[in-house]
């Protein structure tokens, strides 16, 4: 799940390499959004550490 933003960023780089600027920006925006959502879920998750 945490690798999804990086796959989207790789797709953005590939699209930029193929000169599809709007597709590249779209992949980049979706990747940033996915990273922010996953970070938000990770930050608000409660750790249950039982010693």
N, C-alpha and C positions, 0 to 999 in steps of 0.2 A: 504494500500500500504506500509506503514511504518512497518508493522508487518512481511512482507515477509522475511527479513533477519533473524528474530528471529525464524520463522518457519523452515527455512533452517538450522539454528544452532541446533535446537531441532532434526531435522532429522539426522544431523551429529553426535550428541550425541547418538541417537538411533542406528545408524549404527556402531558406535564405540563399543557400548555395545554388539551388536551382532557379533562383531569381523570382521567387513567388513571395513578394514582400508582404502582401496583405495576409496570406496564409501563415507566413512566419510570425507576424505580429499577433495573429489570432492564437497560434500555438503558445506563444510566449505569455500572452495574457491569461490563457487558461492554466498554464503552468504556474504562474505567480499566484493566481487565485487558489489553485489546488494546494500550493505550499502554505499559503496563509490559513486555509481551512484546516489542514492537517496539523499545523502548528497550534492553532487555537484548541483543537481537540486534545492535543498532547499536553498543553499547558494546564487545561482544566481537569485533566484526569487525576483521580485520587489514587495515590500509591498506598497499597496495603502491605506494609512491611511488618512481618510478625517475627519477632526474635525469640 
